[in-house]
Amino acid sequence: MSGWARFGNVIIPLSSVTSISIKSTGDGKFYVEVHRYAGGSLVFHQTPVIATKAEADRTAERIAYGLYWEGT
C-alpha cells in the first residue's frame, strides 16, 4: 500500500501497515483497527465507533486507499 492515513495527530505511512480489520464492539457497532510497524514494534490504531458494518467497510477501504483523515 502507498499513501498516508491520519488518526488524530498521528500520520502513518500505509507502507508500514500490516493489516486492516473491522472489529465489533459487541453492541452492534464497529470500529476499524490498523496494525503497523513503528520503530520495530507492532502498534495499532483504531477509528472511533462506527454505527454500521457498511460504513465500517467503507472506512476500511478509505484507509487502504490513503483517503482516511480522522481529526481534520
Backbone torsions as a table, in degrees:
resi	resn	phi	psi	omega
1	MET	NA	146.3	175.2
2	SER	-127.9	159.1	-178.2
3	GLY	111.5	-163.8	-174.1
4	TRP	-140.8	156.2	172.3
5	ALA	-136.3	149.8	-179.7
6	ARG	-118.8	130.3	174.6
7	PHE	-122.1	101.3	-175.7
8	GLY	62.9	-120.6	179.1
9	ASN	-103.0	18.0	177.4
10	VAL	-108.9	120.6	175.9
11	ILE	-105.0	124.8	-175.7
12	ILE	-116.7	141.6	173.7
13	PRO	-77.9	131.9	-179.1
14	LEU	-65.5	-19.2	177.7
15	SER	-65.0	-18.9	179.5
16	SER	-91.6	-5.5	-176.0
17	VAL	-76.4	131.3	177.6
18	THR	-101.9	-26.9	177.8
19	SER	-160.9	152.0	174.1
20	ILE	-129.3	122.5	-178.1
21	SER	-137.6	151.7	177.3
22	ILE	-98.7	128.1	-178.2
23	LYS	-119.6	148.0	176.5
24	SER	-91.5	143.7	175.4
25	THR	-83.3	-11.5	-179.0
26	GLY	97.1	-9.9	-179.9
27	ASP	-121.7	29.7	177.2
28	GLY	86.5	5.1	177.0
29	LYS	-113.9	170.9	-172.6
30	PHE	-138.9	168.0	169.2
31	TYR	-149.1	161.3	178.2
32	VAL	-108.2	133.4	180.0
33	GLU	-115.2	132.6	-179.5
34	VAL	-118.5	124.8	176.0
35	HIS	-103.2	141.0	178.8
36	ARG	-154.1	162.5	174.2
37	TYR	-93.8	133.5	176.5
38	ALA	-141.6	116.9	179.3
39	GLY	61.0	33.2	178.6
40	GLY	83.5	-0.6	179.5
41	SER	-115.0	148.2	174.7
42	LEU	-85.0	122.8	179.4
43	VAL	-124.8	164.5	177.5
44	PHE	-136.6	156.9	177.4
45	HIS	-129.4	147.8	178.9
46	GLN	-125.8	145.2	171.8
47	THR	-78.1	164.2	168.3
48	PRO	-62.4	166.1	-179.8
49	VAL	-60.9	138.7	-177.9
50	ILE	-116.5	137.0	-171.2
51	ALA	-69.6	-35.6	-174.2
52	THR	-130.2	157.2	177.1
53	LYS	-63.8	-39.8	179.8
54	ALA	-61.5	-42.0	178.3
55	GLU	-67.3	-37.6	176.6
56	ALA	-64.0	-40.3	176.3
57	ASP	-59.6	-46.3	179.8
58	ARG	-63.5	-39.3	179.4
59	THR	-65.0	-42.6	177.9
60	ALA	-61.4	-41.0	176.8
61	GLU	-63.3	-43.7	179.2
62	ARG	-61.1	-39.1	176.9
63	ILE	-63.1	-47.7	-177.2
64	ALA	-60.5	-30.9	-179.2
65	TYR	-96.9	7.7	177.5
66	GLY	74.4	27.3	-177.3
67	LEU	-110.1	14.0	-177.3
68	TYR	-103.2	120.6	179.5
69	TRP	-134.0	76.5	178.1
70	GLU	-68.9	138.8	173.9
71	GLY	89.4	13.7	178.3
72	THR	-103.4	NA	NA
